[in-house]
C-alpha cells in the first residue's frame, strides 16, 4: 500500500451516522455494515415478533461481486502528499466513508427494508391505474446499497 501524508486544511461535516465514518490518513482495510428494518403502521399495533432480519430475503441474498482481473500498477509519487484545502459535506450515512488517504480494501454494505402497513377500506384501484388520490395506499419498498 502507498504511504502518503494526508493534509486537510478545513473539513465540515453536518451529519455522520449509521455505520459511517470519516478518516484522514492511510488505512489497510475498511469494513462497514448496516442493517435497518423500518416498520410503519397507521395504528401502532405490534405483535412482538417484528424485527427479525431472517424473515426478509433482502438481508440474506448474496451480494453480487463483479469479476475482475488484477491490473499491475506501478506508481511513483514525486511528492507523497495528498493535500486538500476544504471539504464541506451535508451528510454521510448508511455505511459510507469519507476518506482522504490511501487504502487497500473497502467492504461496505447497507441493507434497508421499509415496510408501510396502512389501513385502506377500498380496493387498491390506484395500483391498477397507477394513480393515487389517497394517502392510505398500501405499499412496501426495499432499498439496497452494495
VMD Tcl script that builds the backbone (N, CA, C; Angstrom):
set m [mol new atoms 438]
animate dup $m
set s [atomselect $m all]
$s set {name element resname resid chain x y z} {
  {N N UNK 1 A 0.843 -1.184 0.000}
  {CA C UNK 1 A 0.000 0.000 0.000}
  {C C UNK 1 A 0.880 1.237 0.000}
  {N N UNK 2 A 0.411 2.258 -0.688}
  {CA C UNK 2 A 1.129 3.517 -0.711}
  {C C UNK 2 A 1.121 4.152 0.673}
  {N N UNK 3 A 2.182 4.796 0.997}
  {CA C UNK 3 A 2.241 5.513 2.261}
  {C C UNK 3 A 2.443 6.986 1.936}
  {N N UNK 4 A 1.412 7.755 2.200}
  {CA C UNK 4 A 1.472 9.176 1.902}
  {C C UNK 4 A 0.998 9.973 3.104}
  {N N UNK 5 A 1.335 11.225 3.103}
  {CA C UNK 5 A 0.864 12.137 4.125}
  {C C UNK 5 A -0.399 12.801 3.613}
  {N N UNK 6 A -1.441 12.804 4.428}
  {CA C UNK 6 A -2.705 13.441 4.066}
  {C C UNK 6 A -2.865 14.721 4.858}
  {N N UNK 7 A -3.130 15.797 4.147}
  {CA C UNK 7 A -3.266 17.102 4.781}
  {C C UNK 7 A -4.584 17.722 4.357}
  {N N UNK 8 A -5.444 18.030 5.334}
  {CA C UNK 8 A -6.724 18.688 5.069}
  {C C UNK 8 A -6.737 19.978 5.867}
  {N N UNK 9 A -6.889 21.087 5.162}
  {CA C UNK 9 A -6.879 22.385 5.811}
  {C C UNK 9 A -8.163 22.622 6.609}
  {N N UNK 10 A -9.332 22.282 6.024}
  {CA C UNK 10 A -10.611 22.541 6.676}
  {C C UNK 10 A -11.610 21.477 6.244}
  {N N UNK 11 A -12.342 20.916 7.208}
  {CA C UNK 11 A -13.402 19.962 6.895}
  {C C UNK 11 A -14.605 20.261 7.783}
  {N N UNK 12 A -15.780 20.299 7.175}
  {CA C UNK 12 A -17.020 20.499 7.929}
  {C C UNK 12 A -18.009 19.437 7.493}
  {N N UNK 13 A -18.476 18.652 8.467}
  {CA C UNK 13 A -19.453 17.603 8.221}
  {C C UNK 13 A -20.640 17.858 9.129}
  {N N UNK 14 A -21.824 18.035 8.549}
  {CA C UNK 14 A -23.016 18.297 9.351}
  {C C UNK 14 A -23.551 17.042 10.019}
  {N N UNK 15 A -23.490 15.903 9.342}
  {CA C UNK 15 A -24.057 14.682 9.887}
  {C C UNK 15 A -23.253 13.483 9.415}
  {N N UNK 16 A -22.902 12.634 10.358}
  {CA C UNK 16 A -22.167 11.408 10.077}
  {C C UNK 16 A -22.767 10.337 10.975}
  {N N UNK 17 A -23.442 9.336 10.361}
  {CA C UNK 17 A -24.152 8.368 11.195}
  {C C UNK 17 A -24.298 7.030 10.503}
  {N N UNK 18 A -24.908 6.084 11.192}
  {CA C UNK 18 A -25.317 4.778 10.677}
  {C C UNK 18 A -24.172 4.013 10.033}
  {N N UNK 19 A -23.188 3.638 10.808}
  {CA C UNK 19 A -22.067 2.826 10.365}
  {C C UNK 19 A -21.211 3.535 9.323}
  {N N UNK 20 A -21.071 4.831 9.443}
  {CA C UNK 20 A -20.243 5.619 8.546}
  {C C UNK 20 A -19.142 6.287 9.350}
  {N N UNK 21 A -18.060 6.647 8.656}
  {CA C UNK 21 A -17.001 7.339 9.369}
  {C C UNK 21 A -16.184 8.204 8.426}
  {N N UNK 22 A -15.404 9.078 9.027}
  {CA C UNK 22 A -14.512 9.973 8.303}
  {C C UNK 22 A -13.092 9.656 8.740}
  {N N UNK 23 A -12.219 9.459 7.772}
  {CA C UNK 23 A -10.822 9.168 8.102}
  {C C UNK 23 A -9.917 10.006 7.223}
  {N N UNK 24 A -8.988 10.636 7.866}
  {CA C UNK 24 A -7.948 11.371 7.155}
  {C C UNK 24 A -6.654 10.644 7.457}
  {N N UNK 25 A -6.075 10.059 6.431}
  {CA C UNK 25 A -4.865 9.263 6.591}
  {C C UNK 25 A -5.056 7.896 5.952}
  {N N UNK 26 A -3.982 7.144 5.893}
  {CA C UNK 26 A -3.993 5.838 5.245}
  {C C UNK 26 A -4.659 4.784 6.110}
  {N N UNK 27 A -5.196 3.765 5.455}
  {CA C UNK 27 A -5.771 2.625 6.155}
  {C C UNK 27 A -5.521 1.382 5.320}
  {N N UNK 28 A -5.490 0.236 5.969}
  {CA C UNK 28 A -5.297 -1.013 5.249}
  {C C UNK 28 A -6.627 -1.584 4.797}
  {N N UNK 29 A -7.593 -1.681 5.714}
  {CA C UNK 29 A -8.911 -2.213 5.391}
  {C C UNK 29 A -9.991 -1.379 6.053}
  {N N UNK 30 A -11.101 -1.261 5.361}
  {CA C UNK 30 A -12.274 -0.577 5.901}
  {C C UNK 30 A -13.454 -1.525 5.742}
  {N N UNK 31 A -14.108 -1.870 6.844}
  {CA C UNK 31 A -15.282 -2.745 6.836}
  {C C UNK 31 A -16.452 -1.991 7.442}
  {N N UNK 32 A -17.535 -1.882 6.700}
  {CA C UNK 32 A -18.736 -1.205 7.160}
  {C C UNK 32 A -19.932 -2.125 6.959}
  {N N UNK 33 A -20.880 -2.107 7.849}
  {CA C UNK 33 A -22.084 -2.913 7.724}
  {C C UNK 33 A -23.218 -2.174 8.404}
  {N N UNK 34 A -24.383 -2.177 7.787}
  {CA C UNK 34 A -25.545 -1.544 8.391}
  {C C UNK 34 A -26.782 -2.285 7.921}
  {N N UNK 35 A -27.605 -2.736 8.830}
  {CA C UNK 35 A -28.887 -3.349 8.502}
  {C C UNK 35 A -29.964 -2.527 9.184}
  {N N UNK 36 A -31.051 -2.278 8.462}
  {CA C UNK 36 A -32.135 -1.490 9.044}
  {C C UNK 36 A -33.471 -2.080 8.625}
  {N N UNK 37 A -34.382 -2.098 9.550}
  {CA C UNK 37 A -35.734 -2.572 9.300}
  {C C UNK 37 A -36.685 -1.517 9.865}
  {N N UNK 38 A -37.441 -0.885 8.971}
  {CA C UNK 38 A -38.372 0.162 9.387}
  {C C UNK 38 A -39.792 -0.300 9.098}
  {N N UNK 39 A -40.596 -0.439 10.135}
  {CA C UNK 39 A -41.978 -0.898 10.002}
  {C C UNK 39 A -42.887 0.226 10.488}
  {N N UNK 40 A -43.623 0.819 9.572}
  {CA C UNK 40 A -44.532 1.909 9.934}
  {C C UNK 40 A -45.955 1.450 9.706}
  {N N UNK 41 A -46.753 1.620 10.738}
  {CA C UNK 41 A -48.163 1.236 10.666}
  {C C UNK 41 A -49.029 2.434 11.009}
  {N N UNK 42 A -50.193 2.477 10.377}
  {CA C UNK 42 A -51.107 3.574 10.626}
  {C C UNK 42 A -51.560 3.568 12.087}
  {N N UNK 43 A -51.797 2.375 12.608}
  {CA C UNK 43 A -52.124 2.233 14.021}
  {C C UNK 43 A -50.970 1.481 14.674}
  {N N UNK 44 A -50.408 1.998 15.749}
  {CA C UNK 44 A -49.210 1.385 16.351}
  {C C UNK 44 A -49.526 0.100 17.116}
  {N N UNK 45 A -49.861 -0.926 16.366}
  {CA C UNK 45 A -50.132 -2.226 16.966}
  {C C UNK 45 A -49.071 -3.198 16.472}
  {N N UNK 46 A -48.300 -3.756 17.400}
  {CA C UNK 46 A -47.217 -4.656 17.034}
  {C C UNK 46 A -47.419 -6.002 17.735}
  {N N UNK 47 A -47.063 -7.058 17.045}
  {CA C UNK 47 A -47.272 -8.410 17.548}
  {C C UNK 47 A -46.156 -8.890 18.463}
  {N N UNK 48 A -45.009 -8.255 18.419}
  {CA C UNK 48 A -43.891 -8.638 19.272}
  {C C UNK 48 A -42.863 -9.507 18.576}
  {N N UNK 49 A -43.135 -9.955 17.364}
  {CA C UNK 49 A -42.164 -10.783 16.643}
  {C C UNK 49 A -41.551 -10.043 15.447}
  {N N UNK 50 A -41.821 -8.755 15.347}
  {CA C UNK 50 A -41.234 -7.964 14.278}
  {C C UNK 50 A -39.744 -7.741 14.556}
  {N N UNK 51 A -39.006 -7.510 13.511}
  {CA C UNK 51 A -37.608 -7.148 13.687}
  {C C UNK 51 A -36.618 -8.265 13.453}
  {N N UNK 52 A -37.044 -9.383 12.910}
  {CA C UNK 52 A -36.122 -10.477 12.632}
  {C C UNK 52 A -35.642 -10.351 11.187}
  {N N UNK 53 A -34.346 -10.098 10.995}
  {CA C UNK 53 A -33.788 -9.939 9.657}
  {C C UNK 53 A -33.949 -11.206 8.813}
  {N N UNK 54 A -33.960 -12.365 9.445}
  {CA C UNK 54 A -34.068 -13.630 8.710}
  {C C UNK 54 A -35.426 -13.795 8.012}
  {N N UNK 55 A -36.416 -13.025 8.412}
  {CA C UNK 55 A -37.740 -13.121 7.795}
  {C C UNK 55 A -37.809 -12.448 6.427}
  {N N UNK 56 A -36.783 -11.703 6.045}
  {CA C UNK 56 A -36.802 -10.944 4.803}
  {C C UNK 56 A -35.615 -11.336 3.930}
  {N N UNK 57 A -35.919 -11.684 2.683}
  {CA C UNK 57 A -34.891 -12.171 1.748}
  {C C UNK 57 A -33.809 -11.131 1.467}
  {N N UNK 58 A -34.144 -9.864 1.541}
  {CA C UNK 58 A -33.171 -8.822 1.226}
  {C C UNK 58 A -31.930 -8.898 2.127}
  {N N UNK 59 A -32.097 -9.418 3.335}
  {CA C UNK 59 A -30.980 -9.480 4.270}
  {C C UNK 59 A -30.123 -10.733 4.106}
  {N N UNK 60 A -30.584 -11.702 3.319}
  {CA C UNK 60 A -29.814 -12.934 3.141}
  {C C UNK 60 A -29.382 -13.182 1.695}
  {N N UNK 61 A -29.839 -12.351 0.761}
  {CA C UNK 61 A -29.422 -12.511 -0.629}
  {C C UNK 61 A -27.910 -12.296 -0.743}
  {N N UNK 62 A -27.269 -13.078 -1.601}
  {CA C UNK 62 A -25.834 -12.841 -1.782}
  {C C UNK 62 A -25.592 -11.505 -2.482}
  {N N UNK 63 A -24.520 -10.877 -2.106}
  {CA C UNK 63 A -24.165 -9.600 -2.709}
  {C C UNK 63 A -23.407 -9.876 -4.001}
  {N N UNK 64 A -23.849 -9.300 -5.104}
  {CA C UNK 64 A -23.144 -9.537 -6.366}
  {C C UNK 64 A -21.780 -8.865 -6.370}
  {N N UNK 65 A -20.792 -9.626 -6.754}
  {CA C UNK 65 A -19.434 -9.102 -6.889}
  {C C UNK 65 A -19.018 -9.280 -8.340}
  {N N UNK 66 A -18.495 -8.257 -8.927}
  {CA C UNK 66 A -18.056 -8.340 -10.311}
  {C C UNK 66 A -16.766 -9.136 -10.428}
  {N N UNK 67 A -16.604 -9.784 -11.556}
  {CA C UNK 67 A -15.354 -10.471 -11.830}
  {C C UNK 67 A -14.349 -9.446 -12.339}
  {N N UNK 68 A -13.174 -9.513 -11.808}
  {CA C UNK 68 A -12.151 -8.585 -12.246}
  {C C UNK 68 A -10.799 -9.280 -12.214}
  {N N UNK 69 A -9.921 -8.783 -13.033}
  {CA C UNK 69 A -8.543 -9.258 -13.043}
  {C C UNK 69 A -7.681 -8.163 -12.447}
  {N N UNK 70 A -6.790 -8.528 -11.553}
  {CA C UNK 70 A -5.892 -7.509 -11.006}
  {C C UNK 70 A -5.030 -6.903 -12.120}
  {N N UNK 71 A -4.898 -5.616 -12.085}
  {CA C UNK 71 A -4.087 -4.908 -13.073}
  {C C UNK 71 A -2.796 -4.481 -12.395}
  {N N UNK 72 A -1.671 -4.919 -12.912}
  {CA C UNK 72 A -0.407 -4.498 -12.298}
  {C C UNK 72 A -0.196 -2.994 -12.510}
  {N N UNK 73 A 0.067 -2.306 -11.434}
  {CA C UNK 73 A 0.239 -0.861 -11.479}
  {C C UNK 73 A 1.517 -0.498 -10.744}
  {N N UNK 74 A 2.284 0.355 -11.351}
  {CA C UNK 74 A 3.446 0.914 -10.686}
  {C C UNK 74 A 3.198 2.400 -10.528}
  {N N UNK 75 A 3.308 2.878 -9.320}
  {CA C UNK 75 A 3.050 4.283 -9.051}
  {C C UNK 75 A 4.277 4.891 -8.391}
  {N N UNK 76 A 4.610 6.063 -8.854}
  {CA C UNK 76 A 5.708 6.797 -8.248}
  {C C UNK 76 A 5.216 8.192 -7.949}
  {N N UNK 77 A 5.225 8.550 -6.689}
  {CA C UNK 77 A 4.789 9.878 -6.271}
  {C C UNK 77 A 6.024 10.705 -5.937}
  {N N UNK 78 A 6.269 11.699 -6.774}
  {CA C UNK 78 A 7.435 12.549 -6.539}
  {C C UNK 78 A 7.314 13.245 -5.185}
  {N N UNK 79 A 6.108 13.700 -4.888}
  {CA C UNK 79 A 5.826 14.296 -3.578}
  {C C UNK 79 A 4.705 13.470 -2.972}
  {N N UNK 80 A 4.997 12.595 -2.012}
  {CA C UNK 80 A 3.951 11.723 -1.443}
  {C C UNK 80 A 3.034 12.473 -0.471}
  {N N UNK 81 A 2.251 13.394 -1.013}
  {CA C UNK 81 A 1.388 14.235 -0.187}
  {C C UNK 81 A 0.021 14.355 -0.855}
  {N N UNK 82 A -1.026 14.097 -0.087}
  {CA C UNK 82 A -2.390 14.366 -0.529}
  {C C UNK 82 A -2.801 15.642 0.183}
  {N N UNK 83 A -3.030 16.691 -0.578}
  {CA C UNK 83 A -3.344 17.983 0.022}
  {C C UNK 83 A -4.739 18.415 -0.412}
  {N N UNK 84 A -5.607 18.662 0.577}
  {CA C UNK 84 A -6.977 19.101 0.333}
  {C C UNK 84 A -7.163 20.413 1.074}
  {N N UNK 85 A -7.707 21.401 0.384}
  {CA C UNK 85 A -7.912 22.693 1.025}
  {C C UNK 85 A -9.170 22.699 1.875}
  {N N UNK 86 A -10.328 22.337 1.274}
  {CA C UNK 86 A -11.599 22.463 2.005}
  {C C UNK 86 A -12.562 21.369 1.570}
  {N N UNK 87 A -13.272 20.796 2.553}
  {CA C UNK 87 A -14.317 19.817 2.298}
  {C C UNK 87 A -15.553 20.232 3.088}
  {N N UNK 88 A -16.695 20.368 2.400}
  {CA C UNK 88 A -17.981 20.661 3.036}
  {C C UNK 88 A -18.933 19.529 2.687}
  {N N UNK 89 A -19.442 18.840 3.694}
  {CA C UNK 89 A -20.330 17.700 3.482}
  {C C UNK 89 A -21.601 17.906 4.301}
  {N N UNK 90 A -22.749 17.776 3.641}
  {CA C UNK 90 A -24.035 17.931 4.334}
  {C C UNK 90 A -24.344 16.708 5.192}
  {N N UNK 91 A -24.099 15.510 4.650}
  {CA C UNK 91 A -24.396 14.316 5.415}
  {C C UNK 91 A -23.799 13.080 4.782}
  {N N UNK 92 A -23.510 12.116 5.617}
  {CA C UNK 92 A -22.941 10.844 5.183}
  {C C UNK 92 A -23.572 9.769 6.062}
  {N N UNK 93 A -24.227 8.791 5.435}
  {CA C UNK 93 A -24.955 7.812 6.216}
  {C C UNK 93 A -24.995 6.469 5.520}
  {N N UNK 94 A -25.429 5.447 6.235}
  {CA C UNK 94 A -25.620 4.094 5.733}
  {C C UNK 94 A -24.366 3.509 5.095}
  {N N UNK 95 A -23.403 3.184 5.925}
  {CA C UNK 95 A -22.175 2.509 5.512}
  {C C UNK 95 A -21.407 3.282 4.449}
  {N N UNK 96 A -21.144 4.527 4.703}
  {CA C UNK 96 A -20.396 5.374 3.785}
  {C C UNK 96 A -19.103 5.823 4.426}
  {N N UNK 97 A -18.150 6.165 3.585}
  {CA C UNK 97 A -16.828 6.569 4.060}
  {C C UNK 97 A -16.467 7.906 3.447}
  {N N UNK 98 A -15.983 8.793 4.265}
  {CA C UNK 98 A -15.305 9.999 3.802}
  {C C UNK 98 A -13.840 9.730 4.105}
  {N N UNK 99 A -13.041 9.594 3.073}
  {CA C UNK 99 A -11.671 9.120 3.271}
  {C C UNK 99 A -10.714 9.943 2.434}
  {N N UNK 100 A -9.740 10.527 3.073}
  {CA C UNK 100 A -8.661 11.222 2.388}
  {C C UNK 100 A -7.400 10.457 2.734}
  {N N UNK 101 A -6.887 9.708 1.783}
  {CA C UNK 101 A -5.713 8.889 2.019}
  {C C UNK 101 A -5.754 7.660 1.142}
  {N N UNK 102 A -4.853 6.746 1.413}
  {CA C UNK 102 A -4.764 5.500 0.649}
  {C C UNK 102 A -5.394 4.370 1.437}
  {N N UNK 103 A -5.943 3.399 0.735}
  {CA C UNK 103 A -6.482 2.201 1.370}
  {C C UNK 103 A -6.357 1.036 0.401}
  {N N UNK 104 A -6.311 -0.170 0.946}
  {CA C UNK 104 A -6.212 -1.363 0.101}
  {C C UNK 104 A -7.583 -1.956 -0.165}
  {N N UNK 105 A -8.345 -2.253 0.872}
  {CA C UNK 105 A -9.620 -2.943 0.723}
  {C C UNK 105 A -10.724 -2.189 1.449}
  {N N UNK 106 A -11.853 -2.059 0.762}
  {CA C UNK 106 A -13.034 -1.447 1.364}
  {C C UNK 106 A -14.207 -2.390 1.160}
  {N N UNK 107 A -14.911 -2.695 2.241}
  {CA C UNK 107 A -16.120 -3.503 2.175}
  {C C UNK 107 A -17.232 -2.722 2.872}
  {N N UNK 108 A -18.248 -2.341 2.120}
  {CA C UNK 108 A -19.355 -1.575 2.682}
  {C C UNK 108 A -20.660 -2.237 2.271}
  {N N UNK 109 A -21.571 -2.359 3.206}
  {CA C UNK 109 A -22.855 -3.000 2.936}
  {C C UNK 109 A -23.933 -2.266 3.707}
  {N N UNK 110 A -25.036 -1.956 3.044}
  {CA C UNK 110 A -26.206 -1.381 3.710}
  {C C UNK 110 A -27.423 -2.063 3.126}
  {N N UNK 111 A -28.226 -2.652 3.962}
  {CA C UNK 111 A -29.462 -3.306 3.521}
  {C C UNK 111 A -30.600 -2.733 4.349}
  {N N UNK 112 A -31.575 -2.162 3.663}
  {CA C UNK 112 A -32.664 -1.471 4.345}
  {C C UNK 112 A -33.987 -2.001 3.815}
  {N N UNK 113 A -34.874 -2.359 4.709}
  {CA C UNK 113 A -36.213 -2.821 4.347}
  {C C UNK 113 A -37.208 -1.856 4.964}
  {N N UNK 114 A -37.971 -1.148 4.119}
  {CA C UNK 114 A -39.025 -0.244 4.570}
  {C C UNK 114 A -40.362 -0.950 4.380}
  {N N UNK 115 A -41.159 -0.986 5.421}
  {CA C UNK 115 A -42.483 -1.597 5.350}
  {C C UNK 115 A -43.495 -0.536 5.761}
  {N N UNK 116 A -44.480 -0.339 4.929}
  {CA C UNK 116 A -45.567 0.587 5.236}
  {C C UNK 116 A -46.851 -0.223 5.246}
  {N N UNK 117 A -47.513 -0.293 6.386}
  {CA C UNK 117 A -48.770 -1.009 6.523}
  {C C UNK 117 A -49.829 -0.002 6.941}
  {N N UNK 118 A -50.598 0.422 5.951}
  {CA C UNK 118 A -51.611 1.426 6.197}
  {C C UNK 118 A -52.990 0.841 5.924}
  {N N UNK 119 A -53.976 1.266 6.695}
  {CA C UNK 119 A -55.338 0.772 6.569}
  {C C UNK 119 A -55.988 1.426 5.346}
  {N N UNK 120 A -56.652 0.594 4.557}
  {CA C UNK 120 A -57.363 1.095 3.394}
  {C C UNK 120 A -58.596 0.219 3.207}
  {N N UNK 121 A -59.775 0.807 3.373}
  {CA C UNK 121 A -61.021 0.044 3.268}
  {C C UNK 121 A -61.425 -0.205 1.822}
  {N N UNK 122 A -60.915 0.601 0.888}
  {CA C UNK 122 A -61.281 0.461 -0.512}
  {C C UNK 122 A -60.305 -0.469 -1.214}
  {N N UNK 123 A -60.752 -1.148 -2.278}
  {CA C UNK 123 A -59.820 -1.959 -3.067}
  {C C UNK 123 A -58.731 -1.067 -3.667}
  {N N UNK 124 A -57.614 -1.658 -3.978}
  {CA C UNK 124 A -56.487 -0.897 -4.478}
  {C C UNK 124 A -56.653 -0.571 -5.964}
  {N N UNK 125 A -57.635 0.272 -6.288}
  {CA C UNK 125 A -57.854 0.700 -7.666}
  {C C UNK 125 A -56.686 1.549 -8.149}
  {N N UNK 126 A -56.087 2.281 -7.221}
  {CA C UNK 126 A -54.968 3.140 -7.579}
  {C C UNK 126 A -53.798 2.327 -8.124}
  {N N UNK 127 A -53.597 1.134 -7.589}
  {CA C UNK 127 A -52.481 0.308 -8.031}
  {C C UNK 127 A -52.673 -0.156 -9.468}
  {N N UNK 128 A -53.928 -0.383 -9.865}
  {CA C UNK 128 A -54.199 -0.822 -11.227}
  {C C UNK 128 A -54.014 0.302 -12.232}
  {N N UNK 129 A -54.412 1.516 -11.863}
  {CA C UNK 129 A -54.325 2.633 -12.790}
  {C C UNK 129 A -53.018 3.390 -12.676}
  {N N UNK 130 A -52.305 3.198 -11.589}
  {CA C UNK 130 A -51.047 3.906 -11.395}
  {C C UNK 130 A -51.209 5.287 -10.809}
  {N N UNK 131 A -52.430 5.623 -10.385}
  {CA C UNK 131 A -52.668 6.925 -9.776}
  {C C UNK 131 A -53.056 6.741 -8.327}
  {N N UNK 132 A -52.843 7.770 -7.545}
  {CA C UNK 132 A -53.203 7.694 -6.137}
  {C C UNK 132 A -53.732 9.030 -5.668}
  {N N UNK 133 A -54.956 9.043 -5.159}
  {CA C UNK 133 A -55.524 10.238 -4.552}
  {C C UNK 133 A -55.617 10.089 -3.048}
  {N N UNK 134 A -55.294 8.919 -2.549}
  {CA C UNK 134 A -55.456 8.618 -1.131}
  {C C UNK 134 A -54.102 8.456 -0.465}
  {N N UNK 135 A -53.909 9.041 0.700}
  {CA C UNK 135 A -52.644 8.862 1.405}
  {C C UNK 135 A -52.537 7.509 2.088}
  {N N UNK 136 A -53.591 6.682 2.032}
  {CA C UNK 136 A -53.565 5.400 2.730}
  {C C UNK 136 A -53.353 4.232 1.771}
  {N N UNK 137 A -52.622 4.437 0.695}
  {CA C UNK 137 A -52.299 3.366 -0.234}
  {C C UNK 137 A -51.304 2.425 0.423}
  {N N UNK 138 A -51.592 1.128 0.383}
  {CA C UNK 138 A -50.689 0.155 0.988}
  {C C UNK 138 A -49.458 0.025 0.127}
  {N N UNK 139 A -48.291 0.009 0.739}
  {CA C UNK 139 A -47.056 -0.083 -0.029}
  {C C UNK 139 A -45.972 -0.730 0.811}
  {N N UNK 140 A -45.016 -1.296 0.125}
  {CA C UNK 140 A -43.831 -1.855 0.766}
  {C C UNK 140 A -42.672 -1.613 -0.182}
  {N N UNK 141 A -41.523 -1.244 0.354}
  {CA C UNK 141 A -40.376 -0.979 -0.509}
  {C C UNK 141 A -39.111 -1.488 0.139}
  {N N UNK 142 A -38.107 -1.715 -0.689}
  {CA C UNK 142 A -36.792 -2.145 -0.225}
  {C C UNK 142 A -35.746 -1.280 -0.876}
  {N N UNK 143 A -34.630 -1.120 -0.190}
  {CA C UNK 143 A -33.523 -0.357 -0.719}
  {C C UNK 143 A -32.245 -1.120 -0.433}
  {N N UNK 144 A -31.387 -1.202 -1.433}
  {CA C UNK 144 A -30.127 -1.907 -1.266}
  {C C UNK 144 A -28.983 -1.019 -1.687}
  {N N UNK 145 A -27.901 -1.084 -0.975}
  {CA C UNK 145 A -26.677 -0.411 -1.356}
  {C C UNK 145 A -25.541 -1.390 -1.154}
  {N N UNK 146 A -24.814 -1.650 -2.206}
  {CA C UNK 146 A -23.685 -2.571 -2.094}
  {C C UNK 146 A -22.422 -1.867 -2.477}
}
mol reanalyze $m
mol bondsrecalc $m
mol representation Tube
mol addrep $m
